[in-house]
């Protein structure tokens, strides 16, 4: 018989998603937070601005791109959240400095 997992839950933190404070867990990824907050209204493609959402969630497909702390084109599925992090959906082509 399997025993239930007794690991403690991850620490609760706060991230800022498009200027709104959002509760997250320290072991969550940016993609996980964006999916929880926005669902399928995740981002738009750089060509034609079609709606896009994460596909593989392991860093292969690049469909999870987001802006993290002012840096566009971050693979959100590979970026762990941290307290105070600023996150925004990527809409259309990213403007590089």
N, C-alpha and C positions, 0 to 999 in steps of 0.2 A: 504494500500500500504506500502511495506517495504521501509525503508530508507537505503541508503548505509552506510556501516560502516565508521565512521570517526575517528577511533582510529589512533594515529600516528604510523608510522612504527617503528619497533624495531631498536635500535642503531646498526650502522654498525661497525663491528670489523674485525680483521684479525687473522686467525689461520694458523698454519703451517701444511700442509698435505704432508707427505713424502718429506720434505725439500722444498716445494713450498708454497709461501704465497697465501692464498685463502681468499676472502671476505666472510663473514658470517654475519648473524644477531644475535643479542644477545639472542633472544628467540628460536634459532635453537638448535637441538641436534647434537651430533657427528654423529649419524647414518644419519641424514638428509644431513649433509655436505658430508659424504662419498658417499651416493647414488647420490647426485648431481654431484660430481666430477668423480666418477668411474662407476656409473650405476650398472650393474649386475656383473662387475668384482670387487666385494666387498671384499671377503676373501676366504680362502680355509679351508676346514674342518680339524680337528685335526687327523682324521683317514682316510687315503687314499687320502687326499688333494683334495677332490671334491670341485667344486665351490659352494659357499654358498652366500646367501644374506638375509637381514632381512625379517622376515615373519610377526610377530605380531605387532612390533613397540610399545609394551607396557610392555616389561620386562618379558614375560612368556616363550618365545621359545629359547632364548639364541643364535639365529642365527645372531645377530648383533655384535658379539664380535669384539673388536678392541683394539689397544694399544693406551692409552691416557697418555701423559706425561711420557712415559717409562714404564707404568704399563700395562701388557697384561691382556686379559680376562675381559675387562670392557664391560658391557652391554651398547653399544653406544646409544641405544634408550632412555636410562635413564639419560645420562650425557649431561647437557647443555654446550654449548661452552662458552669459555671466551677468552678474548683478549690474544694472544700469545700462546694459547694452542698448544701442539705438538701432532699430530694425525698420526697414521699409520694403514694400513690394517693389519689384522692378517693373516699370511700365514702359514698354517700347524700348528703343535703343538707349543704352546707358551713355551718359555724357561723360567722357573721360577728360580729365584736366590736361 
